């Protein structure tokens, strides 16, 4: 049985053939936009097709999968097995982008229509099947795992019993906010009329917590720390590091004054948050003067980071893995930072100019430039530095990119793209102007281009050139080498 992606491609190819009155007249590119458009490769396999542009669109992806759209309602695309490291072909359906999504591959199945429904089945960290879902967000929640560790159900705010929720090991609520129980690392916290009344019991050491906001509260871990408050947030005091030879005492009368004392630690605050200074010798320091106008911070433990600002005019951050500055915050940003995969450099003059360059450790990279909302260009390079994929569009109003923009340009791009340049592979370049008012594609040494109803042009990989008037009447233009013709569709 043929794969669904191949079936779709075959159906679209047959539809293209049925529209042609004679196989002898069949052009590789037929442009009757907006009624019909198709483009075939030299072997007669369908590369692209439009019907009632921009509604129905199909194209073969660079990886050999399929991308089918009924814009703006629906999109379906496939990722062949080699893209999923042997896990089987992935199939994704998008509808009412960005709200609806259904995706299936060998490792995971998920579907959502936010905020009505979400369901995800995958393998957890121990290889067991794990299912999580919600309905009418945030009211109904549920999930289960084959090993029974994460079976839960919630009707919020009536009842909820959810493992691994937010930062908690288990989250239990009954008639929220009347009662809430939070478990984390052996600590159990009970909350009544959240967040006003709370008490805790812990697994060891007699640790106890109690608060009745705003009147009184304490957090006492014998021999470790003792923290208390009265009439929160106005009066509080504490003793920390009681298990060391350098305990730290602090007292707070908010917002008038606060101080902290220890053998290697100190701090003070006056009219918080306008004036404050805290420090630990040879470890960190933080200073605020006329906050938020001036701030200084240094921390040896956080990659030896040093940051300061004179807000909103200028700021500077430097550490072992980043170097950044801003001006007229939040308008101008310059940043360079290292991560496990490589080095990223960013320059922003918001909202009008973006530039992001990622140089991976293996030599590959990505470069993205945008002059918002007029234009953008994205180029991907391989380990040898050669451009393998890329795109550029005029206009380019989307305020997001990458995974945050998944499906948006594919579904709605026809509304704003006056011209689009795309490179689908090292030797695969295309340009489309005003949809298909002018279109061109150069692929593996051959080329096709056309203007609706007026003409189409073909040059095969041997250099044979044909001009078809009114799309069908052929005129041979002889033979020419591919190098003899300039190509204007490279997004670089």
Secondary structure, 3 states (H helix, E strand, C coil): CCCHHHHHHHHHHHHHHHCCCCHHHCCCEEEECCCEEEEECCCCCEEEEEECCCCEEEEECCCCCEEEEECCCEEEEEECHHHHCCCCCEEEEEECCCCEEEEECCCEEEEEECCCEEEEEEECCCCCEEEEEEECCCCEEEEEECCCCCCEEEECCCEEEEEEECCEEEEEEECCCCEEEEEECCEEEEEECCCCEEEEEECCCCCEEEEECCCEEEEEECCCEEEEEECCCCEEEEEECCCCCCCEEEEEECCCEEEEEECCEEEEEECCCCEEEEEECCCEEEEEECCCCEEEEEECCCCCEEEEEECCCEEEEECCCEEEEEECCCCEEEEEEEECCEEEEEEEECCCEEEEEEEECCCCEEEEEEECCCEEEEEEECCCCCEEEEEEEECCCCCCCHHHHCCHHHHHHHHCCCEEEEEEECCEEEEEECCCCEEEEEECCEEEEEECCCEEEEECCCCEEEEEECCCEEEEEEECCHHHCCCCCCCC
